Amino acid sequence: MTAWIWIPALLVLAWMMWRRRGLSKEQLSALMAKGAQVVDVRSPSEFRGGHVPGAKNIPLDQIQARSKELDPARPVVLCCASGSRSAMAVSLLKQKGFADVHNAGPWTAL
């Protein structure tokens, strides 16, 4: 019986997290005006298949090791295929001391 109580709660939480992914056009414009760095955390082959012009490709599994390639004083906008990997990258960069880090969700939304 206890499991049946948790299932709706987990579904609501998953929906809330999905809705929070991404940036509005206004938010993105404001970040870009502040010199935001766009980082695509997909694999190199995914990146070669298409990406945002000017985006830097740092795959998720390399984001901690390569975080020194990013300027922590400037905003960082992260994207991937769906927003899941970029959400993980946000967390990893915050652990590294980056304060102005944003999940843009899918790169195609940029």
NUFISE-805596 format. One record per residue (C-alpha): residue in one letter; chain; residue number from 1; x, y, z. Coordinates in steps of 0.25 Angstrom, whole numbers, plus 5000, padded with zeros to 4 digits. Each point is the difference from the previous one (the first is absolute). Layout:
BEGIN
ATOM rest kette  nr    x    y    z
ATOM    A     A NUM    X    Y    Z
...
% end
This chain:
BEGIN
ATOM rest kette  nr    x    y    z
ATOM    M     A   1 5000 5000 5000
ATOM    T     A   2 5011 5010 5003
ATOM    A     A   3 5006 4999 4986
ATOM    W     A   4 4986 5005 4994
ATOM    I     A   5 5002 5013 5008
ATOM    W     A   6 5014 5002 4995
ATOM    I     A   7 4996 4998 4985
ATOM    P     A   8 4992 5013 4999
ATOM    A     A   9 5009 5008 5008
ATOM    L     A  10 5012 4996 4991
ATOM    L     A  11 4992 5002 4987
ATOM    V     A  12 4997 5014 5005
ATOM    L     A  13 5014 5003 5003
ATOM    A     A  14 5005 4995 4987
ATOM    W     A  15 4990 5009 4993
ATOM    M     A  16 5004 5012 5008
ATOM    M     A  17 5015 4997 4996
ATOM    W     A  18 4996 4999 4986
ATOM    R     A  19 4993 5013 5000
ATOM    R     A  20 5012 5007 5006
ATOM    R     A  21 5009 4996 4989
ATOM    G     A  22 5004 5010 4990
ATOM    L     A  23 5001 5015 4999
ATOM    S     A  24 4990 5011 4994
ATOM    K     A  25 5005 5008 4988
ATOM    E     A  26 5000 5012 5010
ATOM    Q     A  27 5009 4993 5010
ATOM    L     A  28 5009 4994 4989
ATOM    S     A  29 5001 5014 4994
ATOM    A     A  30 5004 5006 5013
ATOM    L     A  31 5010 4990 5003
ATOM    M     A  32 5006 5001 4986
ATOM    A     A  33 5001 5016 5002
ATOM    K     A  34 5008 4997 5012
ATOM    G     A  35 5010 4991 4992
ATOM    A     A  36 4995 4986 5003
ATOM    Q     A  37 5008 4988 4996
ATOM    V     A  38 4992 4990 4993
ATOM    V     A  39 5004 4986 5003
ATOM    D     A  40 4994 4987 4993
ATOM    V     A  41 5003 4988 5009
ATOM    R     A  42 4996 4990 4989
ATOM    S     A  43 5010 4990 4994
ATOM    P     A  44 5010 5005 4989
ATOM    S     A  45 4992 4992 4990
ATOM    E     A  46 4987 5006 5004
ATOM    F     A  47 5006 5014 5000
ATOM    R     A  48 5005 4998 4986
ATOM    G     A  49 4986 4996 4995
ATOM    G     A  50 4996 5014 5004
ATOM    H     A  51 5002 5011 5010
ATOM    V     A  52 4997 5014 5004
ATOM    P     A  53 5010 5009 4993
ATOM    G     A  54 5011 5005 5010
ATOM    A     A  55 4997 4988 5010
ATOM    K     A  56 5012 4993 5006
ATOM    N     A  57 4999 4985 5001
ATOM    I     A  58 5004 4994 5013
ATOM    P     A  59 4993 4987 5002
ATOM    L     A  60 4993 4997 5013
ATOM    D     A  61 5011 4990 5004
ATOM    Q     A  62 5011 5010 4999
ATOM    I     A  63 4993 5012 5006
ATOM    Q     A  64 5007 5000 5013
ATOM    A     A  65 5014 4997 4994
ATOM    R     A  66 4998 5011 4990
ATOM    S     A  67 4993 5011 5008
ATOM    K     A  68 5013 5008 5000
ATOM    E     A  69 4997 5003 4985
ATOM    L     A  70 4988 5008 5005
ATOM    D     A  71 5000 5014 5007
ATOM    P     A  72 4993 4999 5013
ATOM    A     A  73 4998 5015 5000
ATOM    R     A  74 4991 4999 4988
ATOM    P     A  75 4986 4993 4999
ATOM    V     A  76 5000 4986 4994
ATOM    V     A  77 4988 4995 4992
ATOM    L     A  78 5000 4984 4999
ATOM    C     A  79 4993 4992 4990
ATOM    C     A  80 4999 4986 4995
ATOM    A     A  81 4989 4992 4992
ATOM    S     A  82 4989 5000 5010
ATOM    G     A  83 5005 5008 5012
ATOM    S     A  84 5003 4988 5009
ATOM    R     A  85 5015 5000 4998
ATOM    S     A  86 5001 5015 5001
ATOM    A     A  87 4992 5000 5013
ATOM    M     A  88 5011 4990 5005
ATOM    A     A  89 5011 5010 4995
ATOM    V     A  90 4994 5012 5007
ATOM    S     A  91 5001 4992 5013
ATOM    L     A  92 5014 4996 4998
ATOM    L     A  93 5005 5014 4996
ATOM    K     A  94 4993 5006 5012
ATOM    Q     A  95 5008 4990 5009
ATOM    K     A  96 5012 5006 4993
ATOM    G     A  97 4996 5014 5004
ATOM    F     A  98 4993 5005 4988
ATOM    A     A  99 4989 5009 5005
ATOM    D     A 100 4993 5005 4987
ATOM    V     A 101 4997 4986 4993
ATOM    H     A 102 4987 4997 4992
ATOM    N     A 103 4994 4988 4994
ATOM    A     A 104 4994 5005 4986
ATOM    G     A 105 4995 4986 4998
ATOM    P     A 106 5000 4994 4985
ATOM    W     A 107 5011 5007 4991
ATOM    T     A 108 4989 5001 4990
ATOM    A     A 109 4992 5010 5009
ATOM    L     A 110 5012 5010 4999
% end
